[in-house]
Amino acid sequence: MSDHDIRKIVIVGGGTAGWMAAAAFSALLDKAVEIILVESDEIGTVGVGEATIPPLIAFNNMLGINEDAFLAASQGTFKLGIEFVDWGGPGERYFHPFGPHGQDYSGVHFHQLYLREKKRHPLPDIRHWSMSGAAAELGRFARPGPDSRLPLSQLAYAFHFDAGLYARFLRGYAEKNGVRRVEGKIVEARVDGESGHVRAVTLADGTAIEGELFIDCSGFRGLLIEEKLGTGYEDWSRWLPCDRAVAVPSRLPGPPEPFTRSTARAAGWQWRIPLQHRMGNGIVYSSAHLERGDAEALLLANLEAEALAEPRHLAFTAGRRRRAWNANVVSLGLSSGFVEPLESTSIHLIQSGIAKLLALFPDRRFDPAERDEYNRQMKDVFEDVRDFIILHYKATRRDDSDFWNYCRTMDVPDSLAGKLELWRSKGRLFREGRELFGTPSWVAVLLGQGIVPEEQEPAVNAIDAEEAAEAIEKMRVSYRRMAEHMPSHADFIAQACRAG
Ligand SMILES: Cc1cc2nc3c(=O)[nH]c(=O)nc-3n(C[C@H](O)[C@H](O)[C@H](O)COP(=O)(O)OP(=O)(O)OC[C@H]3O[C@@H](n4cnc5c(N)ncnc54)[C@H](O)[C@@H]3O)c2cc1C
């Protein structure tokens, strides 16, 4: 180690964010760096956060985590996408699959050809041209194959898991790598008057824990980043008015499906996340449009099987911390901001924060250029996620409640308005920078919610319509056949990763 290297990191909080950070740092930083994680059983964790997106596979690989062992330990299942019910309008449903739709043809995006063909002849929903969508429809699962000529290579997946068991699994991993866990409630933090850096946190029993770099994973309150450093919060609730949730686990009514379901309700939406041992359920809603008691009653009335615990209520404000990294404190997880879980992005934002921090890891001189770059990148990734989530609320024809009337008619950020305009005219979408959601995701939601472009881009006209129609049909059949040959999701779990 050099003289300037960070020698001691203190992670404040032991939820998903704290243990993901502890696991990653313990695996990827110099073993001489001391890592301490402080958590309080008395305070506990947020206790939700059970659906993920495909980049988590890269996190597991980076840490050398065996996927089957991780799923067995966390009662996990596979996720091929999200089924959206009643979002465009009551009675409608669509699927947002992971992975691409079809194959591009002569440099033209598949959705352009699909849309032209749909004008000529009736065609089924675009999900039928997604390997993950076709498998999800039949309740099947297999891991993607390496042969890029076969449709199976296009299958993309993520996971559902029990949040508490996932944190426990990562804790075991991190402790094996030398992370020291301290149980206790932090009651004070000492800040150096000159540098403005946090020097130590003090527990209720008077123990002081000193550090050079602090990772604030303390949840919504932001113990260091906000309560101590007063960093400030950018509030996005004018675009994302949901500010409450109520969650409850229930018995599984049947074999777990390989997808999350999101059902729109009059003042928000309900999630349904199948695990190996139970179903995770919850309603995310706007407190300006629905009372707490009514939200709970709505949730309980819509369970498919018996509830397994008392409902748990949560409050939040959509938005992000103005600077994710302030002084020598980097916030990760809920302390850095929150965009509601409609596309299961929060755990990914933790992963993204960890990866960016490793790429811009400071030394004890804390170069402001590293911090500013980190903050710029985190701002971009949060805003990209924000726009994609707002799209789901804005792109609706629902006019059956005050909540939906507000969402349908609200102004949206300029970045999203520009995207919608380009799509509406000729179905064009451009992925900017490191945007998380690519063209297939936007296409799935836009078409799924009934926003159909007026025309196609001129390049489509250069492709013979009959030839394209034949190719489109061949693709659909090949996805379907491949899905039919896969094992059922339940059988796959039983063979590969059933919990002990
Ligand atoms: C309703 C809802 C649904 C969600 N669904 C999803 C989803 O499907 N997918 C997804 O990716 N994300 C989801 N999320 C987000 C996800 O839950 C979080 O990103 C994730 O759990 C990380 O939380 P955390 O570790 O930041 O905070 P927490 O779990 O709140 O952990 C905070 C930690 O800090 C500790 N702590 C706090 N104060 C002190 C103190 N004074 N002293 C010592 N320790 C302290 C606590 O004990 C705890 O260990 C959801 C969030 C909500 C609200």
The ligand as an ORCA input file, in Angstrom:
! r2SCAN-3c Opt
* xyz 0 1
  C     -41.777     -0.809     -1.247
  C     -40.398     -1.065     -1.792
  C     -40.200     -2.116     -2.688
  C     -38.937     -2.350     -3.213
  N     -38.760     -3.322     -4.157
  C     -37.566     -3.441     -4.776
  C     -37.348     -4.396     -5.796
  O     -38.216     -5.191     -6.123
  N     -36.137     -4.436     -6.384
  C     -35.126     -3.593     -6.038
  O     -34.063     -3.629     -6.653
  N     -35.282     -2.734     -5.024
  C     -36.470     -2.630     -4.406
  N     -36.610     -1.738     -3.382
  C     -35.447     -1.031     -2.880
  C     -34.644     -1.968     -1.975
  O     -35.463     -2.408     -0.925
  C     -33.421     -1.255     -1.435
  O     -32.701     -0.665     -2.466
  C     -32.499     -2.228     -0.749
  O     -33.195     -3.024      0.170
  C     -31.371     -1.520     -0.059
  O     -31.793     -0.920      1.136
  P     -30.670     -0.272      2.051
  O     -29.666     -1.314      2.365
  O     -30.214      0.973      1.386
  O     -31.483      0.166      3.341
  P     -32.077     -0.683      4.579
  O     -32.515     -2.037      4.191
  O     -33.089      0.222      5.220
  O     -30.856     -0.863      5.564
  C     -30.408      0.179      6.389
  C     -29.419     -0.362      7.393
  O     -28.890      0.697      8.151
  C     -28.938      0.350      9.507
  N     -29.039      1.563     10.317
  C     -29.853      2.637     10.153
  N     -29.660      3.525     11.126
  C     -28.684      3.026     11.912
  C     -28.057      3.468     13.108
  N     -28.392      4.618     13.701
  N     -27.112      2.677     13.661
  C     -26.752      1.494     13.101
  N     -27.324      1.031     11.995
  C     -28.283      1.792     11.417
  C     -30.164     -0.542      9.635
  O     -30.134     -1.322     10.808
  C     -30.010     -1.370      8.372
  O     -29.093     -2.428      8.601
  C     -37.858     -1.530     -2.816
  C     -38.060     -0.515     -1.871
  C     -39.315     -0.280     -1.362
  C     -39.501      0.819     -0.377
*
